Every structure is written in C-alpha cells, then in structure tokens.
C-alpha cells in the first residue's frame, strides 16, 4: 500500500481502492477441514483483537514514538508525524485516524496481516480508537429515532473473497480492519461502479449492512463531528465487528456483486461458542 495523495472517499473513506476487504469467515456448523482452517483464522483474529484491547496504556502515556515503526520506504510526512508525536490527544483518536496521513494507510495494512508483530506498534492507538468509538456509540444509539439502520460500502473485492462469501451464506464474517460505511446508498453505489477493477483478480461489490441498534455488539457510530472530513455521512465500525452473511448475488443490470450483511450480537450463542 504505497503512500498516495488522496482525499477520503465519500462512501465511507475506503482504504486504497485496490485493497481487498480483509475478512475471516466462521462456519458454526461445518466441520470439513477447509472450514476448520478458516474457523481457526477467525478465532485467532478475535483473540488478537482482545489482546490489543487489553493494552493498559493509551498512546499518550506510551514512551515510544509511533514514527519509529515506519519502514524506510514508507513516505512519512515528518511535519505531520512530529505534530502527532508531540501533541497527540486520545480524545482526538478518530480525528487522527481520518486525517490524510500515512497512519490510516499503514494501520489498516498492519491489521490485515493478522500478525501481532505488525499490530503491536499500534496497540495503544487502537485502544484509544475503541474507547472513543465506544463513547460515541452510546450517544449515537440514544439519538436515533428508530431501532434499525442500514449502511452501505462500495469497494473492490477479490474474486476469492466473493467465493468465500457465497459459500458462507448464513455464517459469520469478521472484518480485519476498521470498516467505514455510508448512510448514503447512492454515493456508495457510485463509488462501487465509478471505474472498473484494476486487474482480473478483483471485482466490485456493494455491501448493504443491517444494524439492530438494540443488540450488544462492538461499537460503531456516526463520526462526522469528529472526522477530519466532517461533510461525509460516515458510520465507522470497530475492527473485528462480526456480521452474518445473509445473501450475496450478482446484479446483472448494474454488473455488480451485492452482499447483504447483518451485524451480530455478541450475545448470540454461536458467537459465544467461538469466543469462549
């Protein structure tokens, strides 16, 4: 994921457009060896996330400088990073995450590796994001006049991931990074169809996510008032959020894959089974 000048995208600030989704699928019922392997990856990622969130210190109390962890070939805006190092405030974690800096790009790249050594430098920052997102989640739910919302995300996806989704209908899927979505379906759809995939291994997809505001889940919230791009209609989901794959199909009319996901409650018995 090379550093490129970019503006955060309207339909939920996509990562670099050639990124795949970065997911793990969990089958609660299938014991075939392939599914056992995928289930293992799913569970290990949840354990990794729990380890990260159990980090005691926020980034502001950490003696190490995040800039020290960037590789020599990473193009780092030293002026911005120096400001980050000297004046970072945990209460502005979401603002820093949404800013047009290399932090956003490299953090999500590290999360997709599912390698604890790659994630370690960001542990405190991830915890700060989780803390602020949890606070905003409570306010967001309280302000809603309905019990359900639907959000959208348009992006590229590998054809292998499409096949995993197709074979995983009715099962769980977790996102390996923070998930930026939009309340505006039209904008998300425009993003998904604005240009063809850059290579033959990728295709485009529109995620439609149904959210029951009353369930116990990892946090998500409208972050417009905290974002560096306050005009965007963005709902940000905490990394590791788990969804059930309700359906996936190819829309011949608009030449686009469509996936329907449902945010899962952490009180779901199947969820408890793999988290215990």
C-alpha positions in Angstrom: 0.0 0.0 0.0 2.2 2.8 -1.2 1.5 6.4 0.0 -0.5 8.3 -2.5 -2.1 11.7 -2.2 -5.8 11.1 -1.7 -9.0 12.5 -0.3 -11.0 10.3 2.0 -13.8 8.8 -0.1 -17.4 9.9 0.4 -19.0 6.4 0.7 -17.1 5.6 3.8 -13.5 6.6 3.3 -12.3 3.5 1.5 -8.7 2.4 2.0 -6.6 2.3 -1.1 -9.0 1.2 -3.8 -7.0 -1.9 -4.8 -7.3 -3.3 -1.2 -9.4 -6.3 -0.8 -11.9 -6.5 2.1 -9.7 -8.4 4.5 -12.1 -10.8 6.1 -12.4 -14.1 8.1 -15.4 -16.4 7.7 -16.5 -18.7 10.5 -18.8 -21.7 9.9 -20.6 -22.7 13.1 -21.8 -26.0 11.7 -19.4 -27.3 9.1 -16.5 -29.5 10.3 -14.8 -30.0 7.0 -11.0 -29.5 7.1 -11.1 -26.3 5.0 -13.7 -24.8 7.3 -11.8 -25.8 10.4 -8.8 -23.9 9.0 -10.9 -20.8 8.2 -12.5 -21.1 11.6 -9.1 -21.1 13.2 -8.1 -17.9 11.4 -11.3 -16.3 12.5 -10.9 -17.2 16.2 -7.2 -16.3 16.2 -8.0 -12.8 14.9 -10.7 -12.4 17.6 -8.0 -13.4 20.2 -5.5 -10.9 18.7 -8.1 -8.2 18.9 -8.8 -9.0 22.6 -5.1 -8.9 23.3 -4.8 -5.4 21.7 -7.8 -4.0 23.6 -6.4 -5.3 26.9 -3.5 -3.0 26.4 -3.4 -0.8 29.6 -1.9 2.4 28.3 -3.3 5.0 25.9 -0.9 6.2 23.2 -0.4 9.5 25.1 1.2 7.6 28.0 3.4 5.4 25.8 7.1 6.3 25.8 7.6 5.0 22.3 7.2 7.2 19.2 4.9 5.7 16.5 7.0 7.3 13.8 9.9 4.9 14.8 7.9 2.0 13.4 7.6 3.2 9.9 9.7 1.4 7.3 12.4 3.4 5.4 10.4 3.0 2.2 7.2 4.5 3.7 6.8 8.1 2.7 6.2 9.8 6.0 5.1 13.4 6.3 7.6 14.2 9.0 6.0 17.5 9.9 2.6 15.9 10.5 4.1 13.0 12.3 6.0 15.3 14.6 2.8 17.1 15.5 1.2 13.7 16.2 4.1 12.6 18.4 4.2 15.9 20.4 0.5 16.8 20.7 -1.5 13.6 20.3 -4.6 13.5 22.5 -6.6 10.2 23.0 -9.8 12.3 22.7 -8.9 13.0 19.1 -8.0 9.5 18.1 -10.8 9.3 15.5 -9.8 12.7 14.1 -6.2 11.4 13.6 -7.5 8.2 12.1 -9.5 10.0 9.5 -6.8 12.6 8.6 -5.0 12.4 5.3 -1.8 10.9 6.7 0.1 7.6 6.4 -1.2 6.5 9.8 -4.6 5.4 8.3 -3.0 3.5 5.5 -0.3 1.7 7.4 -2.5 0.9 10.4 -5.0 -0.9 8.2 -2.2 -2.7 6.3 -0.9 -4.0 9.6 -4.3 -5.1 10.7 -4.8 -7.1 7.5 -1.6 -9.1 8.1 -3.1 -10.5 11.3 0.5 -10.6 12.6 0.8 -9.5 16.2 4.3 -8.1 15.5 2.9 -5.8 12.8 0.0 -4.7 15.0 2.0 -4.2 18.2 3.2 -0.6 17.5 -0.5 0.5 17.1 -1.9 -1.2 20.1 -2.4 1.9 22.2 -3.8 3.9 19.2 -6.3 1.1 18.5 -7.4 1.1 22.1 -7.8 4.9 22.0 -10.0 4.5 18.9 -12.0 1.8 20.6 -12.5 3.9 23.7 -13.7 7.0 21.7 -15.8 4.9 19.4 -17.5 3.2 22.4 -18.3 6.6 23.9 -19.8 7.8 20.6 -21.7 4.6 20.1 -23.7 5.2 23.3 -24.6 8.7 22.2 -25.4 7.6 18.6 -27.8 4.9 19.7 -29.5 7.2 22.2 -30.1 9.8 19.5 -31.7 7.5 16.9 -35.5 7.6 16.4 -35.6 4.1 15.0 -34.3 0.7 16.2 -32.7 -0.2 12.9 -30.4 1.5 10.4 -28.9 0.4 7.1 -25.5 1.4 5.9 -23.5 0.8 2.7 -20.0 0.4 1.4 -18.8 0.2 -2.2 -15.4 -1.2 -2.9 -13.2 -3.7 -4.7 -13.1 -7.3 -3.5 -11.0 -10.3 -4.6 -12.8 -13.0 -6.5 -11.6 -15.4 -3.9 -13.4 -13.4 -1.2 -16.6 -13.4 -3.3 -16.4 -17.2 -3.4 -15.9 -17.4 0.4 -18.9 -15.2 0.9 -21.0 -17.3 -1.4 -20.0 -20.5 0.4 -20.5 -18.8 3.8 -24.2 -17.7 3.5 -25.7 -17.9 6.9 -22.3 -17.9 8.6 -20.2 -15.3 10.3 -17.8 -12.8 8.8 -15.4 -10.5 10.6 -13.6 -7.5 9.2 -9.9 -7.4 9.8 -9.8 -3.6 9.8 -12.0 -0.6 10.8 -15.0 -0.6 8.5 -16.0 2.8 7.0 -19.6 2.9 5.7 -22.0 5.5 4.5 -25.7 6.1 5.2 -26.0 7.3 1.6 -26.6 4.3 -0.7 -26.3 6.3 -3.9 -22.8 7.5 -3.0 -21.7 4.1 -2.0 -23.1 2.7 -5.3 -21.4 5.4 -7.3 -18.1 4.5 -5.7 -18.5 0.8 -6.4 -19.3 1.5 -10.1 -17.2 4.5 -10.8 -14.4 2.6 -12.6 -13.6 -1.0 -13.5 -11.3 -3.2 -11.3 -7.6 -2.6 -11.9 -6.9 -6.3 -12.6 -8.6 -9.6 -13.3 -8.3 -10.9 -9.7 -10.7 -8.2 -8.4 -14.3 -7.3 -8.9 -16.6 -4.7 -7.3 -19.2 -5.1 -4.6 -21.8 -3.1 -2.7 -22.2 -4.1 1.0 -25.6 -3.5 2.5 -25.4 -3.8 6.3 -28.5 -4.1 8.5 -27.9 -2.9 12.1 -30.2 -3.5 15.0 -29.4 -0.7 17.4 -30.6 -2.6 20.4 -28.1 -5.5 20.3 -24.8 -5.8 22.2 -22.0 -5.6 19.6 -18.6 -4.0 19.1 -19.0 -0.2 18.9 -19.9 1.8 15.8 -21.0 5.4 15.5 -21.6 8.4 13.2 -18.2 10.2 13.4 -18.9 13.2 11.2 -18.4 15.7 14.0 -15.1 14.1 14.9 -13.7 13.3 11.5 -11.2 15.3 9.5 -13.9 15.2 6.8 -17.0 16.3 8.6 -19.1 16.6 5.4 -19.1 12.8 4.9 -22.0 10.7 6.0 -19.9 8.1 7.7 -20.6 5.4 10.2 -17.4 3.8 11.4 -17.4 0.2 12.8 -14.8 -1.0 15.2 -12.3 -3.5 13.7 -13.3 -7.1 14.4 -17.1 -6.4 14.1 -18.9 -9.7 13.3 -21.7 -9.9 10.7 -23.8 -12.7 9.5 -23.8 -13.2 5.7 -27.5 -13.0 4.7 -27.1 -13.2 1.0 -24.8 -12.4 -1.9 -25.8 -12.2 -5.6 -24.7 -10.7 -8.8 -26.9 -7.9 -10.2 -26.8 -8.3 -14.0 -28.4 -5.0 -14.6 -25.7 -2.9 -13.0 -22.9 -5.5 -13.3 -22.1 -5.5 -9.6 -21.9 -8.0 -6.7 -24.4 -7.2 -3.9 -23.9 -8.6 -0.4 -26.4 -8.3 2.5 -24.8 -8.5 5.9 -26.4 -8.3 9.4 -24.5 -7.0 12.4 -24.3 -9.8 15.0 -25.0 -9.6 18.7 -22.1 -10.7 21.0 -24.9 -12.5 23.0 -25.6 -14.8 20.0 -24.9 -18.4 21.2 -22.8 -19.2 18.2 -20.7 -16.0 18.9 -20.2 -17.1 22.5 -19.1 -20.6 21.3 -16.2 -19.3 19.3 -15.2 -16.5 21.7 -15.2 -18.8 24.7 
